[in-house]
Amino acid sequence: MEQPRYKTDDTPLAAYLFLLGFKIIDIDYSEPRRCQFIFFDGGPEIRDAEHQYDIGKALVEPERYNKIYKRLARRVVTQTPWTEGVMNG
């Protein structure tokens, strides 16, 4: 049975979720001009984290967040495939 997945095309949100410890499985580049970050579905916790992000209550260490965001954005621009362990926070 395939494990449930959570998807977002929002790079800043993906960086936030990754920084919180949610695991990225893959980045889907199949749609032109848009990619999907695919996470293992963390159940209610990942949706709660998304909600906190959406309402402006996401609290993270800014320097680490910026570092993760830049790395993810670079992967999107170059369409680099996701490899487990490539972005240790």
ABEGO torsion letter per residue (X at the ends): XBBBBBBBABAAAAAAAAAAGBBBABBBAABBGBBBBBBBBAEAAAAAAAAAAAAGABBBBAAAAAAAAAAAAAAAAAGBBBBBGABBX
